[in-house]
Amino acid sequence: MLKCRDVTELTTEYMEGALPPARWLAVRFHFAICGMCRAYLGQMRRTRDLLGRIQLPLEPGVEDRVVARLAGQPPAG
Ligand SMILES: [Zn+2]
């Protein structure tokens, strides 16, 4: 029996259809009985839909600035 923590870790693979059938079924069953994980799945799906609407490529330089920010360095230029 999967625990909620297991299911949240497997949610992305579940959405992508990347789980083996038995694993998928176990996760699917958990979603059927657990409202909390169902809500989490809904949230993940909405997030994915939003991300899917972002147009790439971003404007020039944005990616460099984001990477610099994540690396904790001041942006060049
Ligand atoms: Zn759960």
N, CA, C, O and the ligand as a Tripos MOL2 file, in Angstrom:
@<TRIPOS>MOLECULE
protein
  309   307    78     0     0
PROTEIN
NO_CHARGES

@<TRIPOS>ATOM
      1 N           0.8450   -1.2050    0.0000 N.3       1 MET1
      2 CA          0.0000    0.0000    0.0000 C.3       1 MET1
      3 C           0.8780    1.2520    0.0000 C.2       1 MET1
      4 O           1.7520    1.4130    0.8520 O.2       1 MET1
      5 N           0.6320    2.1230   -0.9600 N.am      2 LEU2
      6 CA          1.4450    3.3340   -1.0410 C.3       2 LEU2
      7 C           1.0200    4.3400    0.0200 C.2       2 LEU2
      8 O          -0.1510    4.4190    0.3910 O.2       2 LEU2
      9 N           1.9830    5.0960    0.4940 N.am      3 LYS3
     10 CA          1.6870    6.1910    1.4030 C.3       3 LYS3
     11 C           1.5930    7.4810    0.5870 C.2       3 LYS3
     12 O           2.0580    7.5400   -0.5510 O.2       3 LYS3
     13 N           0.9850    8.5150    1.1810 N.am      4 CYS4
     14 CA          0.8290    9.7910    0.4870 C.3       4 CYS4
     15 C           2.1760   10.3210   -0.0120 C.2       4 CYS4
     16 O           2.2720   10.8540   -1.1170 O.2       4 CYS4
     17 N           3.2090   10.1690    0.8130 N.am      5 ARG5
     18 CA          4.5220   10.6680    0.4200 C.3       5 ARG5
     19 C           5.0270    9.9470   -0.8250 C.2       5 ARG5
     20 O           5.6140   10.5710   -1.7080 O.2       5 ARG5
     21 N           4.8020    8.6400   -0.9010 N.am      6 ASP6
     22 CA          5.1910    7.8820   -2.0970 C.3       6 ASP6
     23 C           4.4500    8.4050   -3.3250 C.2       6 ASP6
     24 O           5.0270    8.5840   -4.3980 O.2       6 ASP6
     25 N           3.1610    8.6410   -3.1340 N.am      7 VAL7
     26 CA          2.3220    9.0520   -4.2660 C.3       7 VAL7
     27 C           2.7370   10.4260   -4.7790 C.2       7 VAL7
     28 O           2.7990   10.6390   -5.9900 O.2       7 VAL7
     29 N           3.0260   11.3770   -3.8580 N.am      8 THR8
     30 CA          3.4310   12.7020   -4.3300 C.3       8 THR8
     31 C           4.7490   12.6160   -5.0950 C.2       8 THR8
     32 O           4.9700   13.3780   -6.0370 O.2       8 THR8
     33 N           5.6230   11.6950   -4.6960 N.am      9 GLU9
     34 CA          6.8920   11.5390   -5.4180 C.3       9 GLU9
     35 C           6.6860   10.9310   -6.8060 C.2       9 GLU9
     36 O           7.4880   11.1530   -7.7130 O.2       9 GLU9
     37 N           5.6070   10.1630   -6.9630 N.am     10 LEU10
     38 CA          5.3660    9.4650   -8.2280 C.3      10 LEU10
     39 C           4.4050   10.2210   -9.1470 C.2      10 LEU10
     40 O           4.1510    9.7930  -10.2730 O.2      10 LEU10
     41 N           3.8660   11.3580   -8.6570 N.am     11 THR11
     42 CA          2.8010   12.0390   -9.3990 C.3      11 THR11
     43 C           3.2420   12.4740  -10.7950 C.2      11 THR11
     44 O           2.4940   12.3080  -11.7580 O.2      11 THR11
     45 N           4.4450   13.0270  -10.9130 N.am     12 THR12
     46 CA          4.9100   13.4870  -12.2200 C.3      12 THR12
     47 C           5.0070   12.3240  -13.2110 C.2      12 THR12
     48 O           4.5630   12.4240  -14.3550 O.2      12 THR12
     49 N           5.5970   11.2260  -12.7460 N.am     13 GLU13
     50 CA          5.7090   10.0550  -13.6220 C.3      13 GLU13
     51 C           4.3240    9.4990  -13.9570 C.2      13 GLU13
     52 O           4.0850    9.0260  -15.0680 O.2      13 GLU13
     53 N           3.4250    9.5630  -12.9850 N.am     14 TYR14
     54 CA          2.0500    9.1190  -13.2260 C.3      14 TYR14
     55 C           1.4230    9.9400  -14.3540 C.2      14 TYR14
     56 O           0.8050    9.3850  -15.2620 O.2      14 TYR14
     57 N           1.5830   11.2600  -14.2920 N.am     15 MET15
     58 CA          0.9910   12.1360  -15.3030 C.3      15 MET15
     59 C           1.6060   11.8990  -16.6770 C.2      15 MET15
     60 O           0.9380   12.0320  -17.7020 O.2      15 MET15
     61 N           2.8950   11.5420  -16.6820 N.am     16 GLU16
     62 CA          3.5910   11.3350  -17.9590 C.3      16 GLU16
     63 C           3.4170    9.9230  -18.4950 C.2      16 GLU16
     64 O           3.8930    9.6020  -19.5850 O.2      16 GLU16
     65 N           2.7300    9.0740  -17.7210 N.am     17 GLY17
     66 CA          2.5610    7.6910  -18.1440 C.3      17 GLY17
     67 C           3.8590    6.9120  -18.1080 C.2      17 GLY17
     68 O           4.0410    5.9520  -18.8580 O.2      17 GLY17
     69 N           4.7690    7.3320  -17.2230 N.am     18 ALA18
     70 CA          6.1000    6.7220  -17.1810 C.3      18 ALA18
     71 C           6.2020    5.5830  -16.1680 C.2      18 ALA18
     72 O           7.2710    4.9960  -16.0040 O.2      18 ALA18
     73 N           5.1030    5.2690  -15.4900 N.am     19 LEU19
     74 CA          5.1460    4.2170  -14.4700 C.3      19 LEU19
     75 C           4.8330    2.8560  -15.0760 C.2      19 LEU19
     76 O           4.0430    2.7590  -16.0150 O.2      19 LEU19
     77 N           5.4520    1.8010  -14.5390 N.am     20 PRO20
     78 CA          5.0650    0.4400  -14.9380 C.3      20 PRO20
     79 C           3.6040    0.2120  -14.5500 C.2      20 PRO20
     80 O           3.1320    0.7910  -13.5710 O.2      20 PRO20
     81 N           2.8790   -0.6250  -15.3040 N.am     21 PRO21
     82 CA          1.4240   -0.7910  -15.0910 C.3      21 PRO21
     83 C           1.0170   -1.0680  -13.6480 C.2      21 PRO21
     84 O           0.0490   -0.4810  -13.1650 O.2      21 PRO21
     85 N           1.7270   -1.9430  -12.9500 N.am     22 ALA22
     86 CA          1.3430   -2.2870  -11.5760 C.3      22 ALA22
     87 C           1.4970   -1.0820  -10.6520 C.2      22 ALA22
     88 O           0.6730   -0.8430   -9.7700 O.2      22 ALA22
     89 N           2.5780   -0.3270  -10.8780 N.am     23 ARG23
     90 CA          2.8440    0.8720  -10.0840 C.3      23 ARG23
     91 C           1.7730    1.9300  -10.3800 C.2      23 ARG23
     92 O           1.2340    2.5630   -9.4720 O.2      23 ARG23
     93 N           1.4820    2.1040  -11.6680 N.am     24 TRP24
     94 CA          0.4660    3.0680  -12.0930 C.3      24 TRP24
     95 C          -0.8610    2.7650  -11.4150 C.2      24 TRP24
     96 O          -1.5420    3.6620  -10.9180 O.2      24 TRP24
     97 N          -1.2170    1.4810  -11.4040 N.am     25 LEU25
     98 CA         -2.4890    1.0630  -10.8200 C.3      25 LEU25
     99 C          -2.5200    1.3640   -9.3190 C.2      25 LEU25
    100 O          -3.5420    1.7980   -8.7870 O.2      25 LEU25
    101 N          -1.3960    1.1310   -8.6450 N.am     26 ALA26
    102 CA         -1.3200    1.4050   -7.2060 C.3      26 ALA26
    103 C          -1.5030    2.8940   -6.9290 C.2      26 ALA26
    104 O          -2.1850    3.2800   -5.9800 O.2      26 ALA26
    105 N          -0.8820    3.7260   -7.7700 N.am     27 VAL27
    106 CA         -1.0160    5.1780   -7.6070 C.3      27 VAL27
    107 C          -2.4520    5.6000   -7.9280 C.2      27 VAL27
    108 O          -3.0530    6.4050   -7.2160 O.2      27 VAL27
    109 N          -2.9880    5.0350   -9.0220 N.am     28 ARG28
    110 CA         -4.3610    5.3430   -9.4380 C.3      28 ARG28
    111 C          -5.3460    5.0070   -8.3200 C.2      28 ARG28
    112 O          -6.2830    5.7590   -8.0520 O.2      28 ARG28
    113 N          -5.1140    3.8610   -7.6740 N.am     29 PHE29
    114 CA         -5.9610    3.4250   -6.5730 C.3      29 PHE29
    115 C          -5.8510    4.3970   -5.4070 C.2      29 PHE29
    116 O          -6.8530    4.7300   -4.7750 O.2      29 PHE29
    117 N          -4.6410    4.8480   -5.1230 N.am     30 HIS30
    118 CA         -4.4560    5.7900   -4.0210 C.3      30 HIS30
    119 C          -5.2160    7.0890   -4.2980 C.2      30 HIS30
    120 O          -5.8470    7.6440   -3.3980 O.2      30 HIS30
    121 N          -5.1560    7.5730   -5.5380 N.am     31 PHE31
    122 CA         -5.8890    8.7950   -5.8830 C.3      31 PHE31
    123 C          -7.3930    8.5990   -5.6810 C.2      31 PHE31
    124 O          -8.1060    9.5340   -5.3180 O.2      31 PHE31
    125 N          -7.8700    7.3630   -5.9240 N.am     32 ALA32
    126 CA         -9.3040    7.0820   -5.7840 C.3      32 ALA32
    127 C          -9.7530    7.1690   -4.3270 C.2      32 ALA32
    128 O         -10.8940    7.5360   -4.0450 O.2      32 ALA32
    129 N          -8.8530    6.8290   -3.4050 N.am     33 ILE33
    130 CA         -9.2650    6.7890   -1.9960 C.3      33 ILE33
    131 C          -8.7610    7.9750   -1.1870 C.2      33 ILE33
    132 O          -9.1720    8.1460   -0.0390 O.2      33 ILE33
    133 N          -7.8800    8.8040   -1.7510 N.am     34 CYS34
    134 CA         -7.2470    9.8660   -0.9670 C.3      34 CYS34
    135 C          -7.4890   11.2390   -1.5860 C.2      34 CYS34
    136 O          -6.9020   11.5820   -2.6130 O.2      34 CYS34
    137 N          -8.3560   12.0140   -0.9510 N.am     35 GLY35
    138 CA         -8.6870   13.3450   -1.4620 C.3      35 GLY35
    139 C          -7.4990   14.2900   -1.4530 C.2      35 GLY35
    140 O          -7.3770   15.1530   -2.3230 O.2      35 GLY35
    141 N          -6.6230   14.1270   -0.4710 N.am     36 MET36
    142 CA         -5.4580   15.0150   -0.3770 C.3      36 MET36
    143 C          -4.5530   14.8510   -1.5860 C.2      36 MET36
    144 O          -4.1070   15.8360   -2.1740 O.2      36 MET36
    145 N          -4.2830   13.6080   -1.9550 N.am     37 CYS37
    146 CA         -3.4120   13.3610   -3.0990 C.3      37 CYS37
    147 C          -4.1150   13.7170   -4.4080 C.2      37 CYS37
    148 O          -3.4700   14.1520   -5.3620 O.2      37 CYS37
    149 N          -5.4450   13.5330   -4.4530 N.am     38 ARG38
    150 CA         -6.2050   13.9700   -5.6340 C.3      38 ARG38
    151 C          -6.0670   15.4720   -5.8210 C.2      38 ARG38
    152 O          -5.8860   15.9500   -6.9410 O.2      38 ARG38
    153 N          -6.1530   16.2120   -4.7280 N.am     39 ALA39
    154 CA         -5.9980   17.6680   -4.7990 C.3      39 ALA39
    155 C          -4.5970   18.0310   -5.2880 C.2      39 ALA39
    156 O          -4.4180   18.9480   -6.0890 O.2      39 ALA39
    157 N          -3.6170   17.2960   -4.7910 N.am     40 TYR40
    158 CA         -2.2250   17.5250   -5.2170 C.3      40 TYR40
    159 C          -2.0750   17.2610   -6.7130 C.2      40 TYR40
    160 O          -1.4240   18.0270   -7.4230 O.2      40 TYR40
    161 N          -2.6820   16.1740   -7.1840 N.am     41 LEU41
    162 CA         -2.6340   15.8350   -8.6070 C.3      41 LEU41
    163 C          -3.2640   16.9610   -9.4420 C.2      41 LEU41
    164 O          -2.7240   17.3510  -10.4780 O.2      41 LEU41
    165 N          -4.4060   17.4750   -8.9800 N.am     42 GLY42
    166 CA         -5.0670   18.5640   -9.6970 C.3      42 GLY42
    167 C          -4.1740   19.7940   -9.7840 C.2      42 GLY42
    168 O          -4.1040   20.4560  -10.8200 O.2      42 GLY42
    169 N          -3.4890   20.0890   -8.6740 N.am     43 GLN43
    170 CA         -2.5890   21.2290   -8.6110 C.3      43 GLN43
    171 C          -1.4260   21.0470   -9.5920 C.2      43 GLN43
    172 O          -1.0390   21.9820  -10.2930 O.2      43 GLN43
    173 N          -0.8790   19.8300   -9.6280 N.am     44 MET44
    174 CA          0.2240   19.5360  -10.5350 C.3      44 MET44
    175 C          -0.2130   19.6820  -11.9900 C.2      44 MET44
    176 O           0.5360   20.1900  -12.8250 O.2      44 MET44
    177 N          -1.4300   19.2330  -12.2810 N.am     45 ARG45
    178 CA         -1.9310   19.3270  -13.6590 C.3      45 ARG45
    179 C          -2.1190   20.7830  -14.0660 C.2      45 ARG45
    180 O          -1.7940   21.1650  -15.1910 O.2      45 ARG45
    181 N          -2.6530   21.6090  -13.1360 N.am     46 ARG46
    182 CA         -2.8280   23.0260  -13.4480 C.3      46 ARG46
    183 C          -1.4850   23.6910  -13.6650 C.2      46 ARG46
    184 O          -1.3320   24.5020  -14.5780 O.2      46 ARG46
    185 N          -0.4980   23.3500  -12.8240 N.am     47 THR47
    186 CA          0.8450   23.9190  -12.9580 C.3      47 THR47
    187 C           1.4360   23.5640  -14.3150 C.2      47 THR47
    188 O           2.0050   24.4120  -15.0030 O.2      47 THR47
    189 N           1.2900   22.2960  -14.6860 N.am     48 ARG48
    190 CA          1.8290   21.8430  -15.9740 C.3      48 ARG48
    191 C           1.1540   22.5770  -17.1320 C.2      48 ARG48
    192 O           1.8140   22.9640  -18.0970 O.2      48 ARG48
    193 N          -0.1720   22.7690  -17.0320 N.am     49 ASP49
    194 CA         -0.8920   23.4850  -18.0810 C.3      49 ASP49
    195 C          -0.3940   24.9180  -18.2090 C.2      49 ASP49
    196 O          -0.2200   25.4250  -19.3170 O.2      49 ASP49
    197 N          -0.1650   25.5730  -17.0610 N.am     50 LEU50
    198 CA          0.3270   26.9490  -17.0830 C.3      50 LEU50
    199 C           1.7110   27.0140  -17.7080 C.2      50 LEU50
    200 O           1.9800   27.8670  -18.5530 O.2      50 LEU50
    201 N           2.5960   26.0990  -17.2840 N.am     51 LEU51
    202 CA          3.9500   26.0860  -17.8310 C.3      51 LEU51
    203 C           3.9290   25.8230  -19.3270 C.2      51 LEU51
    204 O           4.7510   26.3510  -20.0760 O.2      51 LEU51
    205 N           2.9710   24.9920  -19.7560 N.am     52 GLY52
    206 CA          2.8620   24.6620  -21.1700 C.3      52 GLY52
    207 C           2.4860   25.8520  -22.0290 C.2      52 GLY52
    208 O           2.7100   25.8500  -23.2400 O.2      52 GLY52
    209 N           1.8990   26.8950  -21.3880 N.am     53 ARG53
    210 CA          1.4670   28.0710  -22.1450 C.3      53 ARG53
    211 C           2.5500   29.1310  -22.2680 C.2      53 ARG53
    212 O           2.4080   30.0770  -23.0420 O.2      53 ARG53
    213 N           3.6490   28.9780  -21.4990 N.am     54 ILE54
    214 CA          4.7310   29.9550  -21.5960 C.3      54 ILE54
    215 C           5.4280   29.7760  -22.9420 C.2      54 ILE54
    216 O           5.7940   28.6650  -23.3250 O.2      54 ILE54
    217 N           5.6010   30.8800  -23.6450 N.am     55 GLN55
    218 CA          6.2060   30.8130  -24.9650 C.3      55 GLN55
    219 C           7.7250   30.8350  -24.8680 C.2      55 GLN55
    220 O           8.3010   31.7050  -24.2150 O.2      55 GLN55
    221 N           8.3610   29.8860  -25.5130 N.am     56 LEU56
    222 CA          9.8210   29.8630  -25.5690 C.3      56 LEU56
    223 C          10.2560   30.1760  -26.9900 C.2      56 LEU56
    224 O           9.4910   29.8660  -27.9030 O.2      56 LEU56
    225 N          11.3940   30.7510  -27.2550 N.am     57 PRO57
    226 CA         12.3620   31.1700  -26.2430 C.3      57 PRO57
    227 C          11.9380   32.4420  -25.5310 C.2      57 PRO57
    228 O          11.1480   33.2270  -26.0560 O.2      57 PRO57
    229 N          12.4660   32.6350  -24.3400 N.am     58 LEU58
    230 CA         12.2590   33.8700  -23.6010 C.3      58 LEU58
    231 C          13.0410   34.9870  -24.2800 C.2      58 LEU58
    232 O          13.8780   34.7370  -25.1470 O.2      58 LEU58
    233 N          12.7590   36.2210  -23.8760 N.am     59 GLU59
    234 CA         13.4990   37.3240  -24.4910 C.3      59 GLU59
    235 C          14.9950   37.1670  -24.2180 C.2      59 GLU59
    236 O          15.3770   36.5760  -23.2080 O.2      59 GLU59
    237 N          15.8470   37.6870  -25.1060 N.am     60 PRO60
    238 CA         17.2960   37.4880  -24.9750 C.3      60 PRO60
    239 C          17.8140   37.9430  -23.6120 C.2      60 PRO60
    240 O          17.4320   39.0090  -23.1300 O.2      60 PRO60
    241 N          18.6730   37.1520  -22.9940 N.am     61 GLY61
    242 CA         19.3000   37.5490  -21.7400 C.3      61 GLY61
    243 C          18.5690   37.0740  -20.4980 C.2      61 GLY61
    244 O          19.1670   36.9930  -19.4250 O.2      61 GLY61
    245 N          17.2730   36.7540  -20.6230 N.am     62 VAL62
    246 CA         16.5030   36.3580  -19.4510 C.3      62 VAL62
    247 C          17.0780   35.0820  -18.8440 C.2      62 VAL62
    248 O          17.2400   34.9720  -17.6280 O.2      62 VAL62
    249 N          17.3800   34.1330  -19.7040 N.am     63 GLU63
    250 CA         17.8790   32.8580  -19.1960 C.3      63 GLU63
    251 C          19.2030   33.0430  -18.4510 C.2      63 GLU63
    252 O          19.4110   32.4620  -17.3860 O.2      63 GLU63
    253 N          20.1060   33.8690  -19.0280 N.am     64 ASP64
    254 CA         21.3970   34.1250  -18.3800 C.3      64 ASP64
    255 C          21.1910   34.7610  -17.0160 C.2      64 ASP64
    256 O          21.8670   34.4040  -16.0510 O.2      64 ASP64
    257 N          20.2540   35.7090  -16.9340 N.am     65 ARG65
    258 CA         20.0140   36.3960  -15.6590 C.3      65 ARG65
    259 C          19.4470   35.4340  -14.6250 C.2      65 ARG65
    260 O          19.8160   35.4880  -13.4510 O.2      65 ARG65
    261 N          18.5420   34.5430  -15.0640 N.am     66 VAL66
    262 CA         17.9600   33.5760  -14.1340 C.3      66 VAL66
    263 C          19.0440   32.6280  -13.6180 C.2      66 VAL66
    264 O          19.1080   32.3410  -12.4220 O.2      66 VAL66
    265 N          19.8860   32.1470  -14.5190 N.am     67 VAL67
    266 CA         20.9590   31.2340  -14.1170 C.3      67 VAL67
    267 C          21.9100   31.9340  -13.1530 C.2      67 VAL67
    268 O          22.3190   31.3480  -12.1510 O.2      67 VAL67
    269 N          22.2630   33.1860  -13.4510 N.am     68 ALA68
    270 CA         23.1610   33.9470  -12.5770 C.3      68 ALA68
    271 C          22.5300   34.1350  -11.2000 C.2      68 ALA68
    272 O          23.2050   34.0060  -10.1790 O.2      68 ALA68
    273 N          21.2420   34.4370  -11.1760 N.am     69 ARG69
    274 CA         20.5340   34.6280   -9.9170 C.3      69 ARG69
    275 C          20.5350   33.3410   -9.1030 C.2      69 ARG69
    276 O          20.7640   33.3610   -7.8930 O.2      69 ARG69
    277 N          20.2780   32.2280   -9.7730 N.am     70 LEU70
    278 CA         20.2440   30.9420   -9.0810 C.3      70 LEU70
    279 C          21.6280   30.5870   -8.5460 C.2      70 LEU70
    280 O          21.7540   29.9600   -7.4930 O.2      70 LEU70
    281 N          22.6620   30.9910   -9.2750 N.am     71 ALA71
    282 CA         24.0200   30.6680   -8.8630 C.3      71 ALA71
    283 C          24.5230   31.6600   -7.8030 C.2      71 ALA71
    284 O          25.6240   31.5040   -7.2750 O.2      71 ALA71
    285 N          23.7160   32.6740   -7.5000 N.am     72 GLY72
    286 CA         24.0800   33.6360   -6.4700 C.3      72 GLY72
    287 C          25.1320   34.6230   -6.9280 C.2      72 GLY72
    288 O          25.8380   35.2130   -6.1100 O.2      72 GLY72
    289 N          25.2400   34.8070   -8.2630 N.am     73 GLN73
    290 CA         26.2160   35.7450   -8.7920 C.3      73 GLN73
    291 C          25.4960   36.9350   -9.4100 C.2      73 GLN73
    292 O          24.3700   36.8020   -9.8900 O.2      73 GLN73
    293 N          26.1420   38.1020   -9.4000 N.am     74 PRO74
    294 CA         25.5320   39.2550  -10.0740 C.3      74 PRO74
    295 C          25.5020   39.0230  -11.5750 C.2      74 PRO74
    296 O          26.4540   38.4750  -12.1310 O.2      74 PRO74
    297 N          24.4240   39.4310  -12.2440 N.am     75 PRO75
    298 CA         24.3500   39.2300  -13.7090 C.3      75 PRO75
    299 C          25.4340   40.0070  -14.4220 C.2      75 PRO75
    300 O          25.7410   41.1430  -14.0620 O.2      75 PRO75
    301 N          26.0110   39.3870  -15.4380 N.am     76 ALA76
    302 CA         27.0470   40.0490  -16.2200 C.3      76 ALA76
    303 C          26.4140   41.1470  -17.0430 C.2      76 ALA76
    304 O          25.2990   40.9990  -17.5430 O.2      76 ALA76
    305 N          27.1450   42.2730  -17.1850 N.am     77 GLY77
    306 CA         26.6510   43.3920  -17.9820 C.3      77 GLY77
    307 C          25.6380   44.1240  -17.1440 C.2      77 GLY77
    308 O          25.0680   45.1180  -17.5930 O.2      77 GLY77
    309 ZN         -2.6900   10.2930   -0.2490 Zn       78 ZN78
@<TRIPOS>BOND
     1     1     2 1
     2     2     3 1
     3     3     4 2
     4     3     5 am
     5     5     6 1
     6     6     7 1
     7     7     8 2
     8     7     9 am
     9     9    10 1
    10    10    11 1
    11    11    12 2
    12    11    13 am
    13    13    14 1
    14    14    15 1
    15    15    16 2
    16    15    17 am
    17    17    18 1
    18    18    19 1
    19    19    20 2
    20    19    21 am
    21    21    22 1
    22    22    23 1
    23    23    24 2
    24    23    25 am
    25    25    26 1
    26    26    27 1
    27    27    28 2
    28    27    29 am
    29    29    30 1
    30    30    31 1
    31    31    32 2
    32    31    33 am
    33    33    34 1
    34    34    35 1
    35    35    36 2
    36    35    37 am
    37    37    38 1
    38    38    39 1
    39    39    40 2
    40    39    41 am
    41    41    42 1
    42    42    43 1
    43    43    44 2
    44    43    45 am
    45    45    46 1
    46    46    47 1
    47    47    48 2
    48    47    49 am
    49    49    50 1
    50    50    51 1
    51    51    52 2
    52    51    53 am
    53    53    54 1
    54    54    55 1
    55    55    56 2
    56    55    57 am
    57    57    58 1
    58    58    59 1
    59    59    60 2
    60    59    61 am
    61    61    62 1
    62    62    63 1
    63    63    64 2
    64    63    65 am
    65    65    66 1
    66    66    67 1
    67    67    68 2
    68    67    69 am
    69    69    70 1
    70    70    71 1
    71    71    72 2
    72    71    73 am
    73    73    74 1
    74    74    75 1
    75    75    76 2
    76    75    77 am
    77    77    78 1
    78    78    79 1
    79    79    80 2
    80    79    81 am
    81    81    82 1
    82    82    83 1
    83    83    84 2
    84    83    85 am
    85    85    86 1
    86    86    87 1
    87    87    88 2
    88    87    89 am
    89    89    90 1
    90    90    91 1
    91    91    92 2
    92    91    93 am
    93    93    94 1
    94    94    95 1
    95    95    96 2
    96    95    97 am
    97    97    98 1
    98    98    99 1
    99    99   100 2
   100    99   101 am
   101   101   102 1
   102   102   103 1
   103   103   104 2
   104   103   105 am
   105   105   106 1
   106   106   107 1
   107   107   108 2
   108   107   109 am
   109   109   110 1
   110   110   111 1
   111   111   112 2
   112   111   113 am
   113   113   114 1
   114   114   115 1
   115   115   116 2
   116   115   117 am
   117   117   118 1
   118   118   119 1
   119   119   120 2
   120   119   121 am
   121   121   122 1
   122   122   123 1
   123   123   124 2
   124   123   125 am
   125   125   126 1
   126   126   127 1
   127   127   128 2
   128   127   129 am
   129   129   130 1
   130   130   131 1
   131   131   132 2
   132   131   133 am
   133   133   134 1
   134   134   135 1
   135   135   136 2
   136   135   137 am
   137   137   138 1
   138   138   139 1
   139   139   140 2
   140   139   141 am
   141   141   142 1
   142   142   143 1
   143   143   144 2
   144   143   145 am
   145   145   146 1
   146   146   147 1
   147   147   148 2
   148   147   149 am
   149   149   150 1
   150   150   151 1
   151   151   152 2
   152   151   153 am
   153   153   154 1
   154   154   155 1
   155   155   156 2
   156   155   157 am
   157   157   158 1
   158   158   159 1
   159   159   160 2
   160   159   161 am
   161   161   162 1
   162   162   163 1
   163   163   164 2
   164   163   165 am
   165   165   166 1
   166   166   167 1
   167   167   168 2
   168   167   169 am
   169   169   170 1
   170   170   171 1
   171   171   172 2
   172   171   173 am
   173   173   174 1
   174   174   175 1
   175   175   176 2
   176   175   177 am
   177   177   178 1
   178   178   179 1
   179   179   180 2
   180   179   181 am
   181   181   182 1
   182   182   183 1
   183   183   184 2
   184   183   185 am
   185   185   186 1
   186   186   187 1
   187   187   188 2
   188   187   189 am
   189   189   190 1
   190   190   191 1
   191   191   192 2
   192   191   193 am
   193   193   194 1
   194   194   195 1
   195   195   196 2
   196   195   197 am
   197   197   198 1
   198   198   199 1
   199   199   200 2
   200   199   201 am
   201   201   202 1
   202   202   203 1
   203   203   204 2
   204   203   205 am
   205   205   206 1
   206   206   207 1
   207   207   208 2
   208   207   209 am
   209   209   210 1
   210   210   211 1
   211   211   212 2
   212   211   213 am
   213   213   214 1
   214   214   215 1
   215   215   216 2
   216   215   217 am
   217   217   218 1
   218   218   219 1
   219   219   220 2
   220   219   221 am
   221   221   222 1
   222   222   223 1
   223   223   224 2
   224   223   225 am
   225   225   226 1
   226   226   227 1
   227   227   228 2
   228   227   229 am
   229   229   230 1
   230   230   231 1
   231   231   232 2
   232   231   233 am
   233   233   234 1
   234   234   235 1
   235   235   236 2
   236   235   237 am
   237   237   238 1
   238   238   239 1
   239   239   240 2
   240   239   241 am
   241   241   242 1
   242   242   243 1
   243   243   244 2
   244   243   245 am
   245   245   246 1
   246   246   247 1
   247   247   248 2
   248   247   249 am
   249   249   250 1
   250   250   251 1
   251   251   252 2
   252   251   253 am
   253   253   254 1
   254   254   255 1
   255   255   256 2
   256   255   257 am
   257   257   258 1
   258   258   259 1
   259   259   260 2
   260   259   261 am
   261   261   262 1
   262   262   263 1
   263   263   264 2
   264   263   265 am
   265   265   266 1
   266   266   267 1
   267   267   268 2
   268   267   269 am
   269   269   270 1
   270   270   271 1
   271   271   272 2
   272   271   273 am
   273   273   274 1
   274   274   275 1
   275   275   276 2
   276   275   277 am
   277   277   278 1
   278   278   279 1
   279   279   280 2
   280   279   281 am
   281   281   282 1
   282   282   283 1
   283   283   284 2
   284   283   285 am
   285   285   286 1
   286   286   287 1
   287   287   288 2
   288   287   289 am
   289   289   290 1
   290   290   291 1
   291   291   292 2
   292   291   293 am
   293   293   294 1
   294   294   295 1
   295   295   296 2
   296   295   297 am
   297   297   298 1
   298   298   299 1
   299   299   300 2
   300   299   301 am
   301   301   302 1
   302   302   303 1
   303   303   304 2
   304   303   305 am
   305   305   306 1
   306   306   307 1
   307   307   308 2
@<TRIPOS>SUBSTRUCTURE
     1 MET1         2 RESIDUE 1 A MET
     2 LEU2         6 RESIDUE 1 A LEU
     3 LYS3        10 RESIDUE 1 A LYS
     4 CYS4        14 RESIDUE 1 A CYS
     5 ARG5        18 RESIDUE 1 A ARG
     6 ASP6        22 RESIDUE 1 A ASP
     7 VAL7        26 RESIDUE 1 A VAL
     8 THR8        30 RESIDUE 1 A THR
     9 GLU9        34 RESIDUE 1 A GLU
    10 LEU10       38 RESIDUE 1 A LEU
    11 THR11       42 RESIDUE 1 A THR
    12 THR12       46 RESIDUE 1 A THR
    13 GLU13       50 RESIDUE 1 A GLU
    14 TYR14       54 RESIDUE 1 A TYR
    15 MET15       58 RESIDUE 1 A MET
    16 GLU16       62 RESIDUE 1 A GLU
    17 GLY17       66 RESIDUE 1 A GLY
    18 ALA18       70 RESIDUE 1 A ALA
    19 LEU19       74 RESIDUE 1 A LEU
    20 PRO20       78 RESIDUE 1 A PRO
    21 PRO21       82 RESIDUE 1 A PRO
    22 ALA22       86 RESIDUE 1 A ALA
    23 ARG23       90 RESIDUE 1 A ARG
    24 TRP24       94 RESIDUE 1 A TRP
    25 LEU25       98 RESIDUE 1 A LEU
    26 ALA26      102 RESIDUE 1 A ALA
    27 VAL27      106 RESIDUE 1 A VAL
    28 ARG28      110 RESIDUE 1 A ARG
    29 PHE29      114 RESIDUE 1 A PHE
    30 HIS30      118 RESIDUE 1 A HIS
    31 PHE31      122 RESIDUE 1 A PHE
    32 ALA32      126 RESIDUE 1 A ALA
    33 ILE33      130 RESIDUE 1 A ILE
    34 CYS34      134 RESIDUE 1 A CYS
    35 GLY35      138 RESIDUE 1 A GLY
    36 MET36      142 RESIDUE 1 A MET
    37 CYS37      146 RESIDUE 1 A CYS
    38 ARG38      150 RESIDUE 1 A ARG
    39 ALA39      154 RESIDUE 1 A ALA
    40 TYR40      158 RESIDUE 1 A TYR
    41 LEU41      162 RESIDUE 1 A LEU
    42 GLY42      166 RESIDUE 1 A GLY
    43 GLN43      170 RESIDUE 1 A GLN
    44 MET44      174 RESIDUE 1 A MET
    45 ARG45      178 RESIDUE 1 A ARG
    46 ARG46      182 RESIDUE 1 A ARG
    47 THR47      186 RESIDUE 1 A THR
    48 ARG48      190 RESIDUE 1 A ARG
    49 ASP49      194 RESIDUE 1 A ASP
    50 LEU50      198 RESIDUE 1 A LEU
    51 LEU51      202 RESIDUE 1 A LEU
    52 GLY52      206 RESIDUE 1 A GLY
    53 ARG53      210 RESIDUE 1 A ARG
    54 ILE54      214 RESIDUE 1 A ILE
    55 GLN55      218 RESIDUE 1 A GLN
    56 LEU56      222 RESIDUE 1 A LEU
    57 PRO57      226 RESIDUE 1 A PRO
    58 LEU58      230 RESIDUE 1 A LEU
    59 GLU59      234 RESIDUE 1 A GLU
    60 PRO60      238 RESIDUE 1 A PRO
    61 GLY61      242 RESIDUE 1 A GLY
    62 VAL62      246 RESIDUE 1 A VAL
    63 GLU63      250 RESIDUE 1 A GLU
    64 ASP64      254 RESIDUE 1 A ASP
    65 ARG65      258 RESIDUE 1 A ARG
    66 VAL66      262 RESIDUE 1 A VAL
    67 VAL67      266 RESIDUE 1 A VAL
    68 ALA68      270 RESIDUE 1 A ALA
    69 ARG69      274 RESIDUE 1 A ARG
    70 LEU70      278 RESIDUE 1 A LEU
    71 ALA71      282 RESIDUE 1 A ALA
    72 GLY72      286 RESIDUE 1 A GLY
    73 GLN73      290 RESIDUE 1 A GLN
    74 PRO74      294 RESIDUE 1 A PRO
    75 PRO75      298 RESIDUE 1 A PRO
    76 ALA76      302 RESIDUE 1 A ALA
    77 GLY77      306 RESIDUE 1 A GLY
    78 ZN78       309 GROUP 0 **** ****
